[in-house]
Amino acid sequence: MMQAGIPGVVGSLWTVAESSTAILMSIFFEEWRTRGLTPPQALRRAQQTLRDARFDEESRRYFARYLTPPGAAREFDLELMLEDFAHPFFWAAFTYTGL
């Protein structure tokens, strides 16, 4: 990959849940491309944000901005009610490998 000019990749160490991964990756790209963090910093911030997510109105508004189409926000609400994203299963699988 590095010979092809790709400086790094984000990968997962195990099969991950779809909606929580979509949120994590959306936050990752927001932190990396908009806020200017390095990819490893952006991934760590995304992992911390997902880990600390709670089912309340503030969290719903915060995460809804990352979700498209609109039905995805509803799906995330359902998952957040059922799952505790503090569990490492949802965020610890992701690693950044590269420069």
FISETOR-727990 format. One record per atom (N, C-alpha, C, O): x, y, z; residue number from 1; atom name. Coordinates in steps of 0.1 Angstrom, whole numbers, plus 5000, padded with zeros to 4 digits. Atoms other than C-alpha are relative to their C-alpha. Layout:
! residues N
<site c1="X" c2="Y" c3="Z" nr="NUM" atom="CA"/>
...
***
This chain:
! residues 99
<site c1="5008" c2="4988" c3="5000" nr="1" atom="N"/>
<site c1="5000" c2="5000" c3="5000" nr="1" atom="CA"/>
<site c1="5009" c2="5013" c3="5000" nr="1" atom="C"/>
<site c1="5006" c2="5022" c3="4993" nr="1" atom="O"/>
<site c1="4991" c2="4988" c3="5000" nr="2" atom="N"/>
<site c1="5028" c2="5024" c3="5008" nr="2" atom="CA"/>
<site c1="5007" c2="5003" c3="4987" nr="2" atom="C"/>
<site c1="5009" c2="5014" c3="4983" nr="2" atom="O"/>
<site c1="4994" c2="4998" c3="5013" nr="3" atom="N"/>
<site c1="5044" c2="5018" c3="4974" nr="3" atom="CA"/>
<site c1="4990" c2="5007" c3="4991" nr="3" atom="C"/>
<site c1="4993" c2="5013" c3="4981" nr="3" atom="O"/>
<site c1="5011" c2="4994" c3="5008" nr="4" atom="N"/>
<site c1="5010" c2="5029" c3="4959" nr="4" atom="CA"/>
<site c1="4998" c2="5015" c3="5005" nr="4" atom="C"/>
<site c1="4989" c2="5021" c3="4999" nr="4" atom="O"/>
<site c1="5002" c2="4986" c3="4995" nr="5" atom="N"/>
<site c1="5013" c2="5062" c3="4979" nr="5" atom="CA"/>
<site c1="4990" c2="5002" c3="5011" nr="5" atom="C"/>
<site c1="4986" c2="5013" c3="5014" nr="5" atom="O"/>
<site c1="5010" c2="5000" c3="4989" nr="6" atom="N"/>
<site c1="4988" c2="5053" c3="5006" nr="6" atom="CA"/>
<site c1="5008" c2="5001" c3="5013" nr="6" atom="C"/>
<site c1="5015" c2="4991" c3="5017" nr="6" atom="O"/>
<site c1="4992" c2="4999" c3="4988" nr="7" atom="N"/>
<site c1="5003" c2="5066" c3="5039" nr="7" atom="CA"/>
<site c1="4996" c2="4991" c3="5012" nr="7" atom="C"/>
<site c1="5003" c2="4989" c3="5021" nr="7" atom="O"/>
<site c1="5005" c2="5008" c3="4989" nr="8" atom="N"/>
<site c1="4981" c2="5045" c3="5062" nr="8" atom="CA"/>
<site c1="4986" c2="4995" c3="4997" nr="8" atom="C"/>
<site c1="4979" c2="5000" c3="4988" nr="8" atom="O"/>
<site c1="5014" c2="5006" c3="5001" nr="9" atom="N"/>
<site c1="4949" c2="5025" c3="5067" nr="9" atom="CA"/>
<site c1="4994" c2="4999" c3="5013" nr="9" atom="C"/>
<site c1="5001" c2="4996" c3="5023" nr="9" atom="O"/>
<site c1="5008" c2="5004" c3="4988" nr="10" atom="N"/>
<site c1="4922" c2="5021" c3="5093" nr="10" atom="CA"/>
<site c1="4994" c2="4987" c3="4997" nr="10" atom="C"/>
<site c1="4988" c2="4985" c3="4987" nr="10" atom="O"/>
<site c1="5006" c2="5014" c3="5002" nr="11" atom="N"/>
<site c1="4912" c2="4985" c3="5098" nr="11" atom="CA"/>
<site c1="4994" c2="4996" c3="5013" nr="11" atom="C"/>
<site c1="4996" c2="5002" c3="5024" nr="11" atom="O"/>
<site c1="5006" c2="5006" c3="4988" nr="12" atom="N"/>
<site c1="4893" c2="4964" c3="5123" nr="12" atom="CA"/>
<site c1="5006" c2="4986" c3="5002" nr="12" atom="C"/>
<site c1="5010" c2="4979" c3="4993" nr="12" atom="O"/>
<site c1="4994" c2="5013" c3="4996" nr="13" atom="N"/>
<site c1="4906" c2="4934" c3="5142" nr="13" atom="CA"/>
<site c1="4989" c2="4989" c3="5001" nr="13" atom="C"/>
<site c1="4993" c2="4978" c3="5002" nr="13" atom="O"/>
<site c1="5011" c2="5010" c3="5000" nr="14" atom="N"/>
<site c1="4872" c2="4917" c3="5143" nr="14" atom="CA"/>
<site c1="4988" c2="5006" c3="4993" nr="14" atom="C"/>
<site c1="4987" c2="5018" c3="4990" nr="14" atom="O"/>
<site c1="5013" c2="4995" c3="5006" nr="15" atom="N"/>
<site c1="4837" c2="4919" c3="5127" nr="15" atom="CA"/>
<site c1="4993" c2="5010" c3="5009" nr="15" atom="C"/>
<site c1="4992" c2="5007" c3="5021" nr="15" atom="O"/>
<site c1="5005" c2="4989" c3="4991" nr="16" atom="N"/>
<site c1="4821" c2="4951" c3="5139" nr="16" atom="CA"/>
<site c1="4985" c2="5003" c3="4996" nr="16" atom="C"/>
<site c1="4980" c2="4999" c3="4985" nr="16" atom="O"/>
<site c1="5014" c2="4996" c3="5002" nr="17" atom="N"/>
<site c1="4785" c2="4964" c3="5142" nr="17" atom="CA"/>
<site c1="4999" c2="5011" c3="4990" nr="17" atom="C"/>
<site c1="5007" c2="5021" c3="4990" nr="17" atom="O"/>
<site c1="5001" c2="4990" c3="5011" nr="18" atom="N"/>
<site c1="4773" c2="4985" c3="5112" nr="18" atom="CA"/>
<site c1="4998" c2="5014" c3="5004" nr="18" atom="C"/>
<site c1="5005" c2="5023" c3="5001" nr="18" atom="O"/>
<site c1="5003" c2="4986" c3="4997" nr="19" atom="N"/>
<site c1="4757" c2="5015" c3="5127" nr="19" atom="CA"/>
<site c1="5010" c2="5007" c3="5009" nr="19" atom="C"/>
<site c1="5013" c2="5018" c3="5007" nr="19" atom="O"/>
<site c1="4990" c2="4994" c3="4991" nr="20" atom="N"/>
<site c1="4782" c2="5021" c3="5155" nr="20" atom="CA"/>
<site c1="5013" c2="5003" c3="4992" nr="20" atom="C"/>
<site c1="5020" c2="5012" c3="4994" nr="20" atom="O"/>
<site c1="4988" c2="4998" c3="5008" nr="21" atom="N"/>
<site c1="4810" c2="5017" c3="5129" nr="21" atom="CA"/>
<site c1="4998" c2="5012" c3="4991" nr="21" atom="C"/>
<site c1="5007" c2="5020" c3="4988" nr="21" atom="O"/>
<site c1="5003" c2="4989" c3="5008" nr="22" atom="N"/>
<site c1="4793" c2="5042" c3="5106" nr="22" atom="CA"/>
<site c1="5002" c2="5013" c3="5008" nr="22" atom="C"/>
<site c1="5007" c2="5023" c3="5003" nr="22" atom="O"/>
<site c1="4998" c2="4988" c3="4991" nr="23" atom="N"/>
<site c1="4792" c2="5067" c3="5135" nr="23" atom="CA"/>
<site c1="5014" c2="5003" c3="5002" nr="23" atom="C"/>
<site c1="5019" c2="5014" c3="5001" nr="23" atom="O"/>
<site c1="4986" c2="4998" c3="4997" nr="24" atom="N"/>
<site c1="4828" c2="5061" c3="5144" nr="24" atom="CA"/>
<site c1="5007" c2="5005" c3="4988" nr="24" atom="C"/>
<site c1="5016" c2="5014" c3="4990" nr="24" atom="O"/>
<site c1="4993" c2="4996" c3="5012" nr="25" atom="N"/>
<site c1="4840" c2="5065" c3="5109" nr="25" atom="CA"/>
<site c1="4996" c2="5014" c3="4996" nr="25" atom="C"/>
<site c1="5005" c2="5022" c3="4991" nr="25" atom="O"/>
<site c1="5004" c2="4986" c3="5003" nr="26" atom="N"/>
<site c1="4820" c2="5097" c3="5104" nr="26" atom="CA"/>
<site c1="5007" c2="5010" c3="5009" nr="26" atom="C"/>
<site c1="5011" c2="5020" c3="5004" nr="26" atom="O"/>
<site c1="4993" c2="4991" c3="4991" nr="27" atom="N"/>
<site c1="4835" c2="5112" c3="5135" nr="27" atom="CA"/>
<site c1="5015" c2="5000" c3="4996" nr="27" atom="C"/>
<site c1="5021" c2="5011" c3="4997" nr="27" atom="O"/>
<site c1="4986" c2="5001" c3="5004" nr="28" atom="N"/>
<site c1="4869" c2="5100" c3="5124" nr="28" atom="CA"/>
<site c1="5003" c2="5010" c3="4988" nr="28" atom="C"/>
<site c1="5012" c2="5018" c3="4989" nr="28" atom="O"/>
<site c1="4998" c2="4991" c3="5012" nr="29" atom="N"/>
<site c1="4866" c2="5118" c3="5090" nr="29" atom="CA"/>
<site c1="4998" c2="5015" c3="5004" nr="29" atom="C"/>
<site c1="5005" c2="5023" c3="4999" nr="29" atom="O"/>
<site c1="5002" c2="4987" c3="4995" nr="30" atom="N"/>
<site c1="4852" c2="5149" c3="5107" nr="30" atom="CA"/>
<site c1="5012" c2="5006" c3="5007" nr="30" atom="C"/>
<site c1="5017" c2="5017" c3="5004" nr="30" atom="O"/>
<site c1="4989" c2="4996" c3="4992" nr="31" atom="N"/>
<site c1="4881" c2="5151" c3="5131" nr="31" atom="CA"/>
<site c1="5013" c2="5001" c3="4991" nr="31" atom="C"/>
<site c1="5021" c2="5011" c3="4993" nr="31" atom="O"/>
<site c1="4988" c2="5000" c3="5009" nr="32" atom="N"/>
<site c1="4907" c2="5143" c3="5104" nr="32" atom="CA"/>
<site c1="4999" c2="5011" c3="4990" nr="32" atom="C"/>
<site c1="5009" c2="5019" c3="4989" nr="32" atom="O"/>
<site c1="5001" c2="4991" c3="5011" nr="33" atom="N"/>
<site c1="4895" c2="5164" c3="5075" nr="33" atom="CA"/>
<site c1="4996" c2="5014" c3="5003" nr="33" atom="C"/>
<site c1="5000" c2="5024" c3="4997" nr="33" atom="O"/>
<site c1="5005" c2="4987" c3="4996" nr="34" atom="N"/>
<site c1="4877" c2="5193" c3="5092" nr="34" atom="CA"/>
<site c1="5008" c2="5006" c3="5011" nr="34" atom="C"/>
<site c1="5011" c2="5018" c3="5010" nr="34" atom="O"/>
<site c1="4994" c2="4995" c3="4989" nr="35" atom="N"/>
<site c1="4895" c2="5197" c3="5124" nr="35" atom="CA"/>
<site c1="5016" c2="4999" c3="5000" nr="35" atom="C"/>
<site c1="5023" c2="5005" c3="5008" nr="35" atom="O"/>
<site c1="4986" c2="5001" c3="5003" nr="36" atom="N"/>
<site c1="4930" c2="5188" c3="5111" nr="36" atom="CA"/>
<site c1="5008" c2="4991" c3="5009" nr="36" atom="C"/>
<site c1="5020" c2="4993" c3="5010" nr="36" atom="O"/>
<site c1="4993" c2="5009" c3="4992" nr="37" atom="N"/>
<site c1="4939" c2="5161" c3="5135" nr="37" atom="CA"/>
<site c1="5007" c2="4990" c3="4991" nr="37" atom="C"/>
<site c1="5003" c2="4987" c3="4980" nr="37" atom="O"/>
<site c1="4994" c2="5011" c3="5008" nr="38" atom="N"/>
<site c1="4963" c2="5134" c3="5123" nr="38" atom="CA"/>
<site c1="4991" c2="4988" c3="5000" nr="38" atom="C"/>
<site c1="4982" c2="4987" c3="5009" nr="38" atom="O"/>
<site c1="5009" c2="5012" c3="5000" nr="39" atom="N"/>
<site c1="4946" c2="5101" c3="5114" nr="39" atom="CA"/>
<site c1="5000" c2="4992" c3="5013" nr="39" atom="C"/>
<site c1="4990" c2="4988" c3="5018" nr="39" atom="O"/>
<site c1="5000" c2="5007" c3="4987" nr="40" atom="N"/>
<site c1="4958" c2="5083" c3="5146" nr="40" atom="CA"/>
<site c1="4992" c2="5008" c3="5011" nr="40" atom="C"/>
<site c1="4985" c2="5003" c3="5019" nr="40" atom="O"/>
<site c1="5006" c2="4992" c3="4990" nr="41" atom="N"/>
<site c1="4946" c2="5113" c3="5167" nr="41" atom="CA"/>
<site c1="4984" c2="5000" c3="4997" nr="41" atom="C"/>
<site c1="4977" c2="4999" c3="5007" nr="41" atom="O"/>
<site c1="5014" c2="5000" c3="5004" nr="42" atom="N"/>
<site c1="4913" c2="5114" c3="5148" nr="42" atom="CA"/>
<site c1="4993" c2="4987" c3="5004" nr="42" atom="C"/>
<site c1="4981" c2="4987" c3="5008" nr="42" atom="O"/>
<site c1="5005" c2="5013" c3="4996" nr="43" atom="N"/>
<site c1="4907" c2="5077" c3="5153" nr="43" atom="CA"/>
<site c1="4998" c2="4999" c3="5015" nr="43" atom="C"/>
<site c1="4987" c2="4995" c3="5020" nr="43" atom="O"/>
<site c1="5001" c2="5000" c3="4985" nr="44" atom="N"/>
<site c1="4914" c2="5080" c3="5190" nr="44" atom="CA"/>
<site c1="4988" c2="5008" c3="5005" nr="44" atom="C"/>
<site c1="4980" c2="5004" c3="5014" nr="44" atom="O"/>
<site c1="5011" c2="4991" c3="4997" nr="45" atom="N"/>
<site c1="4890" c2="5109" c3="5193" nr="45" atom="CA"/>
<site c1="4986" c2="4994" c3="4997" nr="45" atom="C"/>
<site c1="4977" c2="4995" c3="5005" nr="45" atom="O"/>
<site c1="5012" c2="5007" c3="5003" nr="46" atom="N"/>
<site c1="4863" c2="5090" c3="5175" nr="46" atom="CA"/>
<site c1="4997" c2="4989" c3="5009" nr="46" atom="C"/>
<site c1="4985" c2="4987" c3="5013" nr="46" atom="O"/>
<site c1="5002" c2="5011" c3="4991" nr="47" atom="N"/>
<site c1="4868" c2="5060" c3="5197" nr="47" atom="CA"/>
<site c1="4995" c2="5005" c3="5013" nr="47" atom="C"/>
<site c1="4986" c2="4999" c3="5019" nr="47" atom="O"/>
<site c1="5004" c2="4994" c3="4987" nr="48" atom="N"/>
<site c1="4865" c2="5081" c3="5228" nr="48" atom="CA"/>
<site c1="4986" c2="5005" c3="5000" nr="48" atom="C"/>
<site c1="4978" c2="5003" c3="5009" nr="48" atom="O"/>
<site c1="5013" c2="4994" c3="5002" nr="49" atom="N"/>
<site c1="4834" c2="5099" c3="5215" nr="49" atom="CA"/>
<site c1="4990" c2="4989" c3="5000" nr="49" atom="C"/>
<site c1="4979" c2="4990" c3="5007" nr="49" atom="O"/>
<site c1="5010" c2="5011" c3="5001" nr="50" atom="N"/>
<site c1="4816" c2="5066" c3="5207" nr="50" atom="CA"/>
<site c1="5000" c2="4993" c3="5014" nr="50" atom="C"/>
<site c1="4989" c2="4990" c3="5018" nr="50" atom="O"/>
<site c1="5000" c2="5007" c3="4987" nr="51" atom="N"/>
<site c1="4827" c2="5050" c3="5240" nr="51" atom="CA"/>
<site c1="4992" c2="5007" c3="5010" nr="51" atom="C"/>
<site c1="4986" c2="5001" c3="5019" nr="51" atom="O"/>
<site c1="5006" c2="4992" c3="4990" nr="52" atom="N"/>
<site c1="4813" c2="5079" c3="5260" nr="52" atom="CA"/>
<site c1="4985" c2="5003" c3="4996" nr="52" atom="C"/>
<site c1="4979" c2="5010" c3="5004" nr="52" atom="O"/>
<site c1="5014" c2="4996" c3="5004" nr="53" atom="N"/>
<site c1="4779" c2="5081" c3="5241" nr="53" atom="CA"/>
<site c1="4990" c2="4994" c3="5010" nr="53" atom="C"/>
<site c1="4992" c2="4983" c3="5015" nr="53" atom="O"/>
<site c1="5011" c2="5004" c3="4991" nr="54" atom="N"/>
<site c1="4748" c2="5079" c3="5262" nr="54" atom="CA"/>
<site c1="4987" c2="5002" c3="4992" nr="54" atom="C"/>
<site c1="4986" c2="5011" c3="4983" nr="54" atom="O"/>
<site c1="5013" c2="4998" c3="5006" nr="55" atom="N"/>
<site c1="4711" c2="5076" c3="5252" nr="55" atom="CA"/>
<site c1="4993" c2="5012" c3="5007" nr="55" atom="C"/>
<site c1="4987" c2="5009" c3="5017" nr="55" atom="O"/>
<site c1="5007" c2="4989" c3="4995" nr="56" atom="N"/>
<site c1="4699" c2="5111" c3="5259" nr="56" atom="CA"/>
<site c1="4998" c2="5010" c3="4989" nr="56" atom="C"/>
<site c1="5004" c2="5008" c3="4978" nr="56" atom="O"/>
<site c1="5003" c2="4990" c3="5011" nr="57" atom="N"/>
<site c1="4686" c2="5141" c3="5239" nr="57" atom="CA"/>
<site c1="5013" c2="5006" c3="4995" nr="57" atom="C"/>
<site c1="5014" c2="5008" c3="4982" nr="57" atom="O"/>
<site c1="4988" c2="4993" c3="5005" nr="58" atom="N"/>
<site c1="4720" c2="5158" c3="5237" nr="58" atom="CA"/>
<site c1="5008" c2="4990" c3="4991" nr="58" atom="C"/>
<site c1="5013" c2="4995" c3="4980" nr="58" atom="O"/>
<site c1="4993" c2="5010" c3="5009" nr="59" atom="N"/>
<site c1="4737" c2="5126" c3="5223" nr="59" atom="CA"/>
<site c1="4993" c2="4998" c3="4987" nr="59" atom="C"/>
<site c1="4999" c2="4997" c3="4977" nr="59" atom="O"/>
<site c1="5007" c2="5002" c3="5012" nr="60" atom="N"/>
<site c1="4709" c2="5121" c3="5199" nr="60" atom="CA"/>
<site c1="5002" c2="5011" c3="4990" nr="60" atom="C"/>
<site c1="5004" c2="5009" c3="4978" nr="60" atom="O"/>
<site c1="4998" c2="4989" c3="5009" nr="61" atom="N"/>
<site c1="4713" c2="5156" c3="5185" nr="61" atom="CA"/>
<site c1="5014" c2="5000" c3="4994" nr="61" atom="C"/>
<site c1="5017" c2="5002" c3="4983" nr="61" atom="O"/>
<site c1="4986" c2="5000" c3="5004" nr="62" atom="N"/>
<site c1="4751" c2="5153" c3="5184" nr="62" atom="CA"/>
<site c1="5002" c2="4989" c3="4989" nr="62" atom="C"/>
<site c1="5009" c2="4992" c3="4979" nr="62" atom="O"/>
<site c1="4998" c2="5011" c3="5009" nr="63" atom="N"/>
<site c1="4751" c2="5119" c3="5166" nr="63" atom="CA"/>
<site c1="4992" c2="5001" c3="4987" nr="63" atom="C"/>
<site c1="4996" c2="4997" c3="4977" nr="63" atom="O"/>
<site c1="5009" c2="4999" c3="5012" nr="64" atom="N"/>
<site c1="4722" c2="5128" c3="5142" nr="64" atom="CA"/>
<site c1="5007" c2="5008" c3="4989" nr="64" atom="C"/>
<site c1="5004" c2="5005" c3="4977" nr="64" atom="O"/>
<site c1="4993" c2="4993" c3="5011" nr="65" atom="N"/>
<site c1="4745" c2="5152" c3="5124" nr="65" atom="CA"/>
<site c1="5009" c2="4992" c3="4992" nr="65" atom="C"/>
<site c1="5013" c2="4996" c3="4981" nr="65" atom="O"/>
<site c1="4991" c2="5009" c3="5007" nr="66" atom="N"/>
<site c1="4767" c2="5124" c3="5114" nr="66" atom="CA"/>
<site c1="4993" c2="4989" c3="4991" nr="66" atom="C"/>
<site c1="4999" c2="4982" c3="4983" nr="66" atom="O"/>
<site c1="5008" c2="5011" c3="5006" nr="67" atom="N"/>
<site c1="4739" c2="5102" c3="5101" nr="67" atom="CA"/>
<site c1="4992" c2="5004" c3="4988" nr="67" atom="C"/>
<site c1="4984" c2="5013" c3="4989" nr="67" atom="O"/>
<site c1="5009" c2="4998" c3="5011" nr="68" atom="N"/>
<site c1="4724" c2="5101" c3="5066" nr="68" atom="CA"/>
<site c1="4998" c2="4986" c3="4994" nr="68" atom="C"/>
<site c1="5007" c2="4978" c3="4994" nr="68" atom="O"/>
<site c1="5012" c2="4992" c3="5001" nr="69" atom="N"/>
<site c1="4699" c2="5092" c3="5053" nr="69" atom="CA"/>
<site c1="4993" c2="5002" c3="5014" nr="69" atom="C"/>
<site c1="4998" c2="4996" c3="5024" nr="69" atom="O"/>
<site c1="5006" c2="4997" c3="4987" nr="70" atom="N"/>
<site c1="4675" c2="5104" c3="5080" nr="70" atom="CA"/>
<site c1="4996" c2="4987" c3="5008" nr="70" atom="C"/>
<site c1="4996" c2="4987" c3="5020" nr="70" atom="O"/>
<site c1="5004" c2="5012" c3="4993" nr="71" atom="N"/>
<site c1="4664" c2="5068" c3="5088" nr="71" atom="CA"/>
<site c1="5012" c2="4994" c3="5008" nr="71" atom="C"/>
<site c1="5009" c2="4986" c3="5017" nr="71" atom="O"/>
<site c1="4989" c2="5005" c3="4992" nr="72" atom="N"/>
<site c1="4699" c2="5061" c3="5100" nr="72" atom="CA"/>
<site c1="5000" c2="5005" c3="5014" nr="72" atom="C"/>
<site c1="5005" c2="4998" c3="5023" nr="72" atom="O"/>
<site c1="5001" c2="4994" c3="4986" nr="73" atom="N"/>
<site c1="4694" c2="5084" c3="5130" nr="73" atom="CA"/>
<site c1="4990" c2="4991" c3="5008" nr="73" atom="C"/>
<site c1="4993" c2="4989" c3="5020" nr="73" atom="O"/>
<site c1="5009" c2="5008" c3="4993" nr="74" atom="N"/>
<site c1="4664" c2="5063" c3="5140" nr="74" atom="CA"/>
<site c1="5006" c2="4986" c3="5003" nr="74" atom="C"/>
<site c1="5005" c2="4981" c3="5014" nr="74" atom="O"/>
<site c1="4993" c2="5013" c3="4998" nr="75" atom="N"/>
<site c1="4684" c2="5031" c3="5136" nr="75" atom="CA"/>
<site c1="5010" c2="5001" c3="5011" nr="75" atom="C"/>
<site c1="5012" c2="4992" c3="5020" nr="75" atom="O"/>
<site c1="4990" c2="4998" c3="4990" nr="76" atom="N"/>
<site c1="4712" c2="5045" c3="5157" nr="76" atom="CA"/>
<site c1="4993" c2="5002" c3="5014" nr="76" atom="C"/>
<site c1="4998" c2="4997" c3="5024" nr="76" atom="O"/>
<site c1="5007" c2="4998" c3="4988" nr="77" atom="N"/>
<site c1="4687" c2="5056" c3="5184" nr="77" atom="CA"/>
<site c1="4996" c2="4986" c3="5006" nr="77" atom="C"/>
<site c1="4998" c2="4984" c3="5018" nr="77" atom="O"/>
<site c1="5004" c2="5013" c3="4995" nr="78" atom="N"/>
<site c1="4674" c2="5020" c3="5186" nr="78" atom="CA"/>
<site c1="5012" c2="4992" c3="5005" nr="78" atom="C"/>
<site c1="5012" c2="4986" c3="5016" nr="78" atom="O"/>
<site c1="4988" c2="5007" c3="4996" nr="79" atom="N"/>
<site c1="4709" c2="5006" c3="5188" nr="79" atom="CA"/>
<site c1="5006" c2="5006" c3="5013" nr="79" atom="C"/>
<site c1="5010" c2="4998" c3="5022" nr="79" atom="O"/>
<site c1="4995" c2="4994" c3="4988" nr="80" atom="N"/>
<site c1="4719" c2="5031" c3="5215" nr="80" atom="CA"/>
<site c1="4992" c2="4997" c3="5012" nr="80" atom="C"/>
<site c1="4997" c2="4996" c3="5023" nr="80" atom="O"/>
<site c1="5009" c2="5005" c3="4989" nr="81" atom="N"/>
<site c1="4689" c2="5021" c3="5236" nr="81" atom="CA"/>
<site c1="5004" c2="4986" c3="5004" nr="81" atom="C"/>
<site c1="5003" c2="4983" c3="5016" nr="81" atom="O"/>
<site c1="4998" c2="5014" c3="4997" nr="82" atom="N"/>
<site c1="4699" c2="4985" c3="5234" nr="82" atom="CA"/>
<site c1="5015" c2="4997" c3="5004" nr="82" atom="C"/>
<site c1="5017" c2="4988" c3="5011" nr="82" atom="O"/>
<site c1="4986" c2="5003" c3="4998" nr="83" atom="N"/>
<site c1="4737" c2="4987" c3="5235" nr="83" atom="CA"/>
<site c1="5007" c2="5011" c3="5008" nr="83" atom="C"/>
<site c1="5003" c2="5023" c3="5008" nr="83" atom="O"/>
<site c1="4992" c2="4991" c3="4993" nr="84" atom="N"/>
<site c1="4762" c2="5003" c3="5257" nr="84" atom="CA"/>
<site c1="5013" c2="5001" c3="4993" nr="84" atom="C"/>
<site c1="5022" c2="4992" c3="4993" nr="84" atom="O"/>
<site c1="4988" c2="4998" c3="5008" nr="85" atom="N"/>
<site c1="4789" c2="5017" c3="5234" nr="85" atom="CA"/>
<site c1="5013" c2="5001" c3="5008" nr="85" atom="C"/>
<site c1="5023" c2="5002" c3="5002" nr="85" atom="O"/>
<site c1="4988" c2="5000" c3="4992" nr="86" atom="N"/>
<site c1="4813" c2="5019" c3="5263" nr="86" atom="CA"/>
<site c1="5007" c2="4986" c3="4999" nr="86" atom="C"/>
<site c1="5019" c2="4986" c3="5002" nr="86" atom="O"/>
<site c1="4994" c2="5013" c3="5001" nr="87" atom="N"/>
<site c1="4819" c2="4982" c3="5257" nr="87" atom="CA"/>
<site c1="5010" c2="5000" c3="4989" nr="87" atom="C"/>
<site c1="5007" c2="5005" c3="4978" nr="87" atom="O"/>
<site c1="4989" c2="4999" c3="5010" nr="88" atom="N"/>
<site c1="4852" c2="4978" c3="5238" nr="88" atom="CA"/>
<site c1="4996" c2="4993" c3="4987" nr="88" atom="C"/>
<site c1="5003" c2="4997" c3="4976" nr="88" atom="O"/>
<site c1="5004" c2="5006" c3="5012" nr="89" atom="N"/>
<site c1="4835" c2="4956" c3="5212" nr="89" atom="CA"/>
<site c1="4997" c2="5010" c3="4989" nr="89" atom="C"/>
<site c1="5000" c2="5008" c3="4977" nr="89" atom="O"/>
<site c1="5005" c2="4991" c3="5010" nr="90" atom="N"/>
<site c1="4821" c2="4987" c3="5195" nr="90" atom="CA"/>
<site c1="5011" c2="5010" c3="4995" nr="90" atom="C"/>
<site c1="5010" c2="5015" c3="4984" nr="90" atom="O"/>
<site c1="4991" c2="4990" c3="5004" nr="91" atom="N"/>
<site c1="4852" c2="5009" c3="5194" nr="91" atom="CA"/>
<site c1="5015" c2="4995" c3="5000" nr="91" atom="C"/>
<site c1="5023" c2="5001" c3="4993" nr="91" atom="O"/>
<site c1="4986" c2="5004" c3="4998" nr="92" atom="N"/>
<site c1="4884" c2="4990" c3="5203" nr="92" atom="CA"/>
<site c1="5005" c2="4992" c3="4988" nr="92" atom="C"/>
<site c1="5018" c2="4989" c3="4987" nr="92" atom="O"/>
<site c1="4996" c2="5008" c3="5012" nr="93" atom="N"/>
<site c1="4885" c2="4969" c3="5170" nr="93" atom="CA"/>
<site c1="5009" c2="5008" c3="4991" nr="93" atom="C"/>
<site c1="5016" c2="5002" c3="4983" nr="93" atom="O"/>
<site c1="4995" c2="4992" c3="5011" nr="94" atom="N"/>
<site c1="4898" c2="4998" c3="5150" nr="94" atom="CA"/>
<site c1="5015" c2="5004" c3="5003" nr="94" atom="C"/>
<site c1="5018" c2="5009" c3="5014" nr="94" atom="O"/>
<site c1="4986" c2="4996" c3="4998" nr="95" atom="N"/>
<site c1="4935" c2="5005" c3="5145" nr="95" atom="CA"/>
<site c1="5004" c2="5008" c3="4987" nr="95" atom="C"/>
<site c1="4999" c2="5006" c3="4976" nr="95" atom="O"/>
<site c1="4994" c2="4993" c3="5011" nr="96" atom="N"/>
<site c1="4955" c2="5028" c3="5123" nr="96" atom="CA"/>
<site c1="5014" c2="4995" c3="4998" nr="96" atom="C"/>
<site c1="5022" c2="4994" c3="5008" nr="96" atom="O"/>
<site c1="4987" c2="5005" c3="5003" nr="97" atom="N"/>
<site c1="4986" c2="5014" c3="5106" nr="97" atom="CA"/>
<site c1="5006" c2="5009" c3="4989" nr="97" atom="C"/>
<site c1="4999" c2="5010" c3="4978" nr="97" atom="O"/>
<site c1="4993" c2="4992" c3="5010" nr="98" atom="N"/>
<site c1="5010" c2="5036" c3="5087" nr="98" atom="CA"/>
<site c1="5008" c2="5011" c3="5006" nr="98" atom="C"/>
<site c1="5012" c2="5010" c3="5017" nr="98" atom="O"/>
<site c1="4991" c2="4989" c3="4996" nr="99" atom="N"/>
<site c1="5030" c2="5068" c3="5089" nr="99" atom="CA"/>
<site c1="4993" c2="5011" c3="5007" nr="99" atom="C"/>
<site c1="4999" c2="5020" c3="5011" nr="99" atom="O"/>
***
